[in-house]
């Protein structure tokens, strides 16, 4: 039975991220540096080909999709939008340190949600339902190669829910412009709703889709160091 390949890609660096702000539903565009970084990655590395392209409707994802896949017409899906931070939207930890719930929320206390924000369980249900619809649609139409340009939190939650090997959300932290290629085996998907995490995105120009996932770790470390500066 044929396999299906899905590239999950995080958008480029956007306004507010360099200041450590919580950018969820805030419709922040890419920064100039974010655009330059994506252009450099696309020029130096290899992004997987895609016969179908899906994206969050927020500007930073639409702009990233246009830069990385200029020949594809993206399908925008509201279910792929980032977590909504409520009153914490577009604020930095320094601005929130006196908020009565912030320390409990940032400490991971169960059941604590930013005021007027999205419950984690609702966020997970929303994006997982959307991903299932995407995968089922790809299998039904026989579309074997696709890409999803979305947000870091969305990628982390999707891989924690569907990825093999299994790992918690924080272990799927993804630099801007990077992501993972998933292989969907229809029999495994129908039986267990699981996908194999195959390799990192982007890859070296000569890299094959079945190369080990560790091959691009050095590039990721360089990008993470750049974003911290």
C-alpha positions in Angstrom: 0.0 0.0 0.0 1.3 3.5 -0.9 2.7 5.8 1.7 1.8 9.5 2.0 4.2 12.2 3.0 3.3 15.4 4.9 5.8 18.2 5.8 4.9 20.1 8.9 6.7 23.5 8.7 6.8 26.3 11.2 6.4 29.8 9.8 9.3 32.3 9.7 10.2 34.7 12.4 7.4 37.2 13.0 7.0 40.5 14.7 6.9 40.2 18.5 8.7 36.9 18.7 12.1 38.5 19.0 10.8 40.2 22.1 9.5 37.0 23.6 5.8 38.0 23.3 3.0 35.4 23.3 1.9 35.6 19.7 -1.1 33.3 19.2 -4.1 34.7 17.3 -2.3 38.0 16.9 -1.9 38.5 13.2 1.7 39.4 13.2 3.6 39.5 9.8 7.0 38.2 9.1 9.9 40.4 10.0 12.5 41.4 7.4 14.9 39.0 9.1 12.3 36.3 9.0 11.9 36.7 5.2 15.7 36.7 4.7 16.0 33.6 6.8 13.4 31.7 4.8 15.0 32.8 1.5 18.4 31.6 2.7 17.0 28.3 3.8 15.1 27.7 0.5 18.3 28.6 -1.4 20.7 26.5 0.6 18.5 23.5 1.6 15.7 21.3 0.2 12.1 21.6 1.2 9.9 18.6 0.3 7.8 18.9 -2.8 4.1 19.3 -2.3 1.1 18.6 -4.5 -1.2 20.1 -1.9 -0.3 23.0 0.4 -2.2 23.8 3.6 -1.7 26.8 5.8 -3.0 28.7 8.8 -4.8 31.9 7.6 -2.6 34.2 9.8 -0.2 36.4 7.8 3.0 34.9 9.1 2.0 31.5 7.8 0.5 32.7 4.5 3.7 34.8 3.8 5.9 31.8 4.7 4.0 29.5 2.5 4.3 31.9 -0.4 8.1 32.2 0.0 8.7 28.4 0.4 6.1 27.2 -2.1 5.6 30.0 -4.6 4.1 27.7 -7.3 1.4 26.3 -4.9 -2.0 27.8 -4.2 -2.5 27.2 -0.4 -5.6 26.0 1.2 -6.2 28.1 4.4 -7.6 26.2 7.4 -8.7 28.1 10.5 -8.2 24.9 12.6 -4.5 25.3 12.1 -4.3 28.7 13.9 -2.0 28.9 16.9 -3.2 28.7 20.6 -5.1 31.7 21.8 -3.5 33.3 24.8 -6.4 35.5 25.8 -5.3 38.4 28.0 -1.7 37.3 27.6 -1.8 37.8 23.8 1.1 40.0 22.5 2.5 40.5 26.0 5.9 39.5 27.3 6.6 37.5 30.5 8.0 40.7 32.0 4.7 42.5 31.4 2.8 39.6 33.0 5.0 38.8 36.0 2.5 40.5 38.4 -0.6 38.9 36.9 -2.1 36.6 39.6 -2.4 33.5 37.3 0.7 33.9 35.2 3.2 32.1 37.5 0.8 29.2 37.9 0.1 29.0 34.2 3.8 29.2 33.1 4.6 26.6 35.8 2.3 24.1 34.0 -0.4 23.8 36.7 -3.2 21.6 35.5 -6.4 23.4 34.6 -4.9 26.9 34.7 -5.7 28.9 31.5 -4.9 32.5 30.6 -8.0 34.7 31.3 -10.3 34.5 28.2 -7.8 32.2 26.6 -8.1 28.8 25.0 -8.2 25.7 27.2 -5.4 23.4 26.3 -7.8 20.5 25.8 -9.9 22.7 23.4 -6.7 23.7 21.4 -5.6 20.0 21.1 -9.1 18.9 20.0 -9.3 21.7 17.4 -6.0 21.0 15.7 -6.3 17.3 15.9 -9.7 17.3 14.3 -8.3 19.5 11.5 -5.3 17.2 11.0 -7.4 14.1 10.8 -9.6 15.8 8.1 -6.4 16.7 6.1 -4.9 13.2 6.3 -8.2 11.5 5.5 -8.6 13.8 2.5 -5.1 13.1 1.2 -5.7 9.4 1.4 -9.1 9.6 -0.2 -7.8 11.7 -3.1 -4.5 9.8 -3.5 -2.4 13.0 -2.9 0.9 11.6 -1.7 3.0 14.7 -1.1 1.8 17.7 0.9 3.0 20.4 3.2 1.3 22.2 6.1 2.8 25.7 7.1 1.6 26.4 10.6 2.7 27.5 14.1 5.2 26.1 16.5 2.6 25.2 19.1 0.4 23.5 16.6 3.3 21.3 15.3 4.3 20.4 18.9 0.8 19.4 19.8 0.2 17.4 16.6 3.4 15.4 16.9 2.7 14.7 20.6 -0.7 13.3 19.5 0.1 11.5 16.3 3.9 11.1 16.0 6.0 8.0 16.2 8.3 7.8 18.1 6.0 9.1 20.8 7.3 12.1 22.8 5.7 14.9 24.9 5.1 18.3 23.3 8.2 20.1 24.6 10.5 17.5 22.8 9.0 18.7 19.4 10.2 22.3 19.8 10.8 23.6 16.2 12.9 26.5 15.0 11.4 29.1 12.6 11.2 27.8 9.0 11.9 24.2 10.0 9.8 21.2 10.7 9.4 17.4 10.1 8.4 15.1 7.3 5.8 12.6 8.4 5.1 9.3 6.6 1.5 8.1 6.7 0.9 4.4 6.2 -2.8 4.1 5.5 -3.2 0.8 7.4 -1.5 2.2 10.5 -3.4 5.5 10.3 -6.7 3.7 10.0 -5.9 1.4 12.9 -4.1 3.7 15.4 -4.1 7.3 14.0 -0.3 7.4 14.1 2.4 8.8 11.6 6.1 8.0 11.4 8.3 11.1 12.0 10.9 10.4 9.3 13.2 13.4 8.9 13.8 17.0 9.6 12.8 19.9 7.3 14.6 21.4 5.4 17.1 18.8 4.3 20.3 19.0 2.4 19.8 19.1 -1.4 21.0 15.5 -1.9 19.1 14.2 1.1 16.6 11.4 0.5 13.2 11.3 2.3 14.2 8.2 4.2 17.5 9.6 5.6 17.8 9.7 9.4 16.1 12.4 11.3 19.4 13.4 13.0 21.0 14.7 9.8 20.0 18.3 10.1 20.5 18.9 13.9 23.4 21.2 13.4 21.3 23.5 11.2 18.6 23.6 13.8 21.0 24.5 16.5 22.4 27.4 14.5 18.9 28.7 13.8 17.9 28.5 17.5 21.1 30.4 18.5 20.3 33.1 15.9 16.8 33.5 17.3 18.1 34.0 20.8 20.4 36.9 19.8 
